[in-house]
């Protein structure tokens, strides 16, 4: 059975380049076989389409790889724009072998189409980082939009400045054009001296606020954003500046005229092992992005995805005397768990509301719980730290599960009920708290286990527990 969180058969997805047209999301993506021996080196662009983020139609290769001598051996991230009677792709041509010849590894390249299916590359439009200000081998991920106020096209790029601290040279470079062919390189849009590089820039406006999206991998490999009332800045950071945690990267957005969605990938782990490092690429995960009352952004489950899991599963009681309509768990100075009887399917949605008594250290949801091994994956809420985190519990021996950065900043009120929605598809899991915050994870142990509830040092109530399958 195919995975709910899309990936192609015998391959994986990396950066998505979304484009919306006439009720359909065209999702171009970097296609990674992870099999150089049989498929050769490099990554082409493939495409899928969807109108609901549940059903996907595959359209195959869109932009082919170049040869080992050409700039675009790796067809890396870019953007799509409809203008001047054509569809335009601006993309990164990457070839690490060119560095050995004293040539730039990366350049911005151009392709055009009449139908979003057949694309013609225009190699003469390729341009590179000017060596006066920019590192020559980092000039990638072009994002192009029409600047109405300036009456010209702007292109944002992931680049690195020469005269900046060695590990913190990353900037969002800016180019401008009148015709989508000739580009003038200008001063960076944003150069914070904070990151090695901030990749996959994206930009949009809601009301009076501009939002600049980027993915950074200096300290934490996370998709973040800054906000400003002017394209000239200052670009300020909200209290929570991310859309998800470590297990969600290179995300870019698309707008359907009513709602905005963000498309990122949930990475796999090496050797399919919890303790190993994260890999490049994995499965598609889509969140809806919305503006909150304080003008910062939130992430929530798309309605189409929520509604797709509409086949309820009968939940067995733990014992004949238990009533699971309202579960109270008290663990004043220890740990208490409530594990459901039934094994769960490969794909399901779990929803439950939680009220956490003041001063409770931790509580949450257990996944893939295994009574014999006394362990489970857990989505924990930690009120005192204002944190939701994903972990393997108990995480023994140390490093059994590589949990660094699998957390999100949240607000937890002990007087209120908080709703958590969790989607599980085999090894992939995504949780949404109060339809404001998203947190993705991976889990490779105890497949086909049970779900449960857990409280550590405190008290919590759980109600309206529901588990549903795809119809």
N, C-alpha and C positions, 0 to 999 in steps of 0.2 A: 504494500500500500504506500502511495506517495506521501511525502511529508507535508504537513499543513503549512509550515513555514517554508516557503518555496526554496528549493535548489534543484538544478537539473540532474538528471540521472547520470551517475558516474562522474560528476563534477561538482564544483562549488561556486558560489557567487561571491564576488567582492563588490566594490563600490557601485551603487545604483545611480543612474542618471535619469530622473523622472521627468516626464513631459505629459501634460494633460491636454486632450483634444476631443471635443464632441462626446463627452460622457465616458471616455476611455483613458485610463492611465497607461501610457507607453513607458515601460520600465526597461531602459537599456542598462546593461550591466557588464562588468568585467568577468569573463568566463575563465575559470581556472580549473584545469584538469588535474593538476598536481601529478603529472605523469609525463615528464620530459622525454622519456625513452620512447613512448608510443605516440605522443601528440606533439612533440617538439617544444621549442622554447617560445615564450611569449604568451600574451593574452589578447584575444580579440574581444570586440563588443558583440554580445548577443542581445536579444530582446524578447520580453514577454509582455502581454497586455492583460489588463484586468479592469473590471468595473466595481469589484466588491472586496478585493484583497483576500478572497477565499478561493476563487476559481481563476486559473491562469491559462492563457493560450501561449504556446511557444512559437516563436517566429524564426528561430535560428540565428545565424551569424549576420550581423549588420556591417561591422567594420572589420575587415580581415587584418591579420598581422602582416607587417612587412618582413622582408628578409633580414638576415643577420647584418647585412650591410646598410639597411635603410633605417631611417630615424624611428619609425614606429613598429619596431619588433614587438614591443609591448604597447598596445593601444590602451593607455591609461585614462584616468578620469577627465571629464569635461562637462559640457552642457549642450542643450538644444534650444534654439530660438527660431521662431517663425517670423521672417521679415524679408522685404524686398522680393516678394514673390516666390520665396523658397524656404525650405527648412534647412537650418544650418547646424552642423555639429562643430564645435570647437573642442579639441581633445589634446591630450598629452601624448606626444610621440617620445617613447623612452627606449633607449638602447644602451645598456651598460658597456657594450664592446666599443662604442665610439670614444669613450674617455681614453682608452689606450692609444687612440690615434690623435689625441689632443683636441677632440671635438666635444661639444656639449652632449651630455647624456639625454637632456630633455629639451623639447621645443614645443611650442603651441602650433597645432596643425588644424586644417579646415577641411570639411566635407559638406556637400550639399545634396538635397533630395527634393523630389516633387511629391513623394507619397509616404515618407517615413519608413520605407522598406528598402528601396534601392538607393545606394549612396555612392557619390562620386567624390573621390579625394582630389584636393587641389594642392599638390605639393608646393607649388610656387608661392602659396600664401603662408608657408611656415616661417615663424620668426622666433628668435632666441632672446635670452636675457642679455641686456647690455652689460658688458664687462666692467663698465665704469663704477657701477653701484652694486651689482648683484652677482652672487655666486653663479657660475655658468651651468652647473649641473642640477639646480633646483629651480624649475620654471614650469610649474605644472598646475593641473586642475582648473582650467579656465572656466569662469562663470561670467556670462555675458548678459546684459540687460540694457534696455533703452532708458536713458536718463532724460526724463521729460523736461526737467528744469534746464539742463545744460544743452538739450537738443542734440545729443550724440550718444553713441553706444559706449558703455563702460565695460571693461573686462577686469575682473578680480582674479588674482593668481596666488598660489602658494609659492613663496619665494624666500630667499635668504640674502640679507644685506651683508656686504663685505665688511663695512666698518661698524660692526656690532660685536658684543661678547661672543666668544666662539660657540658656546652651546646654546646661545639665546639670540641667534641671528634671524629667526623666523619673522616674516612680515606678510601682510596681505598687500601684494603689489597692485598697482592700478595702471591700466592702459585705456586709451580712448580712440574712437574711430568714428568717421562719418559714413563709411561705406562697407564695413565689416571685412575689409581687405587690408587696409593700411592702418597700422596701430602706432600711436604715440605713447611711449612709456613716460609716466608721470611719477610724482612722489607717491610713496605708499599710502594707501587708504588708512592702514593701521599697522604700526610698528612698535609693539609694546616691550620689546627686549625681554620676553618671558619664555619663549619656546624655541626649540630647535627648528621646528617648522609647524605651522598650523595649516593643515591640509583641507581640501574640499570646501572652499568658501562658497557660501550661499547668502543671499541677501533678499529681504522682503520687508514690506511695510504694512503695519496694521494701525489704522488711525493716524496719530501723530508720531508714532514710534517706528524707527528702523531697527531691524534685527539682523545682525551679522553672525552667520553660523560658521563654525570651523571645527576641525578635529585635530587635537594635539596629542603628541606622543613623547613629550619631554619627560614629564613626571607621571601623568596618568593618561592612558590612551582612551580618551573620552570625547564625544561630540559635545561641544559647548556653544555658548552664544554671548554676544555683547549687545547692548541696546543704546540707542541714541535718538535724539530728536532732529539730528542733522547728519548728513553724510560727511560733514567735516568733523564730526565728533563733538565732544569727547564720547568715547565708547565705554559705557559703564557696565560693571558686572552686578547682576542681581544676586540676592543671597544664595539661591540655588541656580547655578549657571549651566546646568547640564540637562539633557533630555532623558538620560538613562545612565547606567553604570559602565564598568569596564567591558562587559559582554555586549557592547553595541557601539559600532564605529562607522566612520566615513558617511554619516547620514546627510541626506540632502532632501529638500522639500519640493512639493508641488501643490498648487491651489486649484480647486475645481469650480471656483466662483462662489462657493459658500464656505467651504472648510479647507484647511491646510493640513497636509499629511507629511510625515517625515519617514524616509525610507533608509534604513541602515541594515547592517548585517551582524548577526550573532555568530561570533567566531567559534570554531572548533578548537579542541586541544590536541596537542601532539600525542600520538599513540593511543588516542581515545582514553586518556588517563587524567583524572582530576588533578593530580599533583604536577603534571607537566605544564609547559608554557602555552599561552594562547597562540593560535595560528592565524595567518592572513586569510580571510574569507570564511564563509560558512553558509548560513541560511538567512533569507530575507525576514525582517521584522518591521512591521508598519505601525506607527503610532499616529493618532490625531494630535495636532499641535493647536493650542488655543491661548488666547490672551486672558490672563487673570485680572482680577479687580485692581491689583497694584501695578498692572501693565507688564509684569514679567510673564513668562511663558510656562505652560503646563503641558504634560503628556497624558493622554488617556486612550483607552481602548476604542478603536473605531466601532461605530454601531453595527456595521455590516459583519464584523468579526464576532462581536458579542452575540448577535442574533443567530449566527450560524451554528452555535453550540446550543441547540434548543431541544435536545432529547434527554430528559431527566433520567438519572440513574437512581434506583432505589437504594437508599443508604441504610445498611444494617446497623442495628444497635450493637454496642460493645457487649452488653449482656441484657438479659430480659428486663432488668429493672431500670435501665437507662432511658432517659428521654432526651433525644438529641435536638429537640426544638430550641432548647436553651441550656447551654452547658456552662456551669460555673466551675472554675478550676482555681484552687487555692494552694499556693506553694510558698508559704511565708519565708522559709529559710532553706528551700531545697528546690528540686525539679519535679514537676508532675506532667504527665502526658496522657492524652486520650487518643488512642489509635483506633480507627474504624476497622471493622471486621473484613470487609471485602477488598480483594485486589482490584486495582484500577486499570482501565484500558490504556492503550498507548497514547491516546489523544483525549483530553477532557478539559473542561472548564470548571474550576472550583470557585465558589463565591461564599463569603461568610462575613458577618459583621462582628466587630470586636469592641468591647468597652474595657479599658485598662485602668485598674485602680491606681491611684497616685502612688508614686515611689516604687512601682513594679520595675524590676530590672529588665526583663525580657519576656516577650510572649510572641506567639505566631503560629505558623502553619508548617506542618511536617509533610514532606514528599518522599516517595520511595522509602518509607519507613520499614525497617527490618528488625523485628523483635529479637530474633536470635543473635544478631550482631549488635543489638542495642545502638543503632545509629539511624540517621535520616538526614536528608537535606532540609534546610529550614529557611523560610522567610521570616526573619525576626523583626519585631518592632522594639526599639529601645527609646522610651519616652525621654529619659534624662539626657540622652545624647542627641535627641531629635533626629533619629536615624532609622532607616529601614535597610536591612542588609540580608544578603544571601550567603549561606555558609553550610558546611557539612558539620554535623554535630553528633557526638563529640569529635572534634577535629584532631584525632589522635591516631598515629603519632604525628608530631608537629609537621606541618607541610603536607599532610595527606590530601588536603584540598587547597589549591592555590586561590585564596579568597581576596587578595589585594584588589581594592577598588570596586568590589561588588557591593556597593552601598549607595544610598541616596539620602539627602537631607529632607526631612519631613516634619510637619507640625502635628503633634499628638495631644489632644485635649482629654484629660481623664474624665471629664463630665459628659463626653459625647461618644456616640457610636461611630466607628470607623469601618468602612467597607473595603475589603481586599478581594480583588478578582485575579485569579491565576490561570493562565493557559499553559498546558503541558502538551508537548509533542515529542514523545520518546525522550531524547536527551536534552531537549530545549524547554526552558520554562521562562515565562514573562509574567510579572506581577504588576498590578496597578492598585495604588492606594488612593481611595476617595476620588477616583477619576481625576487625579492631579499629577501623580508621580508614577513613573514606570521604572522597572528594574528587571533586567534580563539575566539569565544564568545558564549554565550547562551542568548536567549530572550524568555520570557514566557508571555509577554503582547502583546495585539493588533494583535493576530494571523490573518494572511490573510490580512494584511494592505497594504499600498502603499509604493512605493519607492520615494525618492526625493533627492534634492541637497540642501546644506546649506552653507552659508557663515556668519561668525561672525567677525565684525570689519575688513573689508578689501574688496578685490575684487578677483574674480576667474573666469576663463573660463572653460567650460566643453564641450567636443566634443566626437564624436563617441560613444555615449551612446547606448548600445545594451543589450537586455535581452533575454536569451535563456532558453529553457526547455530541459530536457532529451529527446532524440529521442525515 
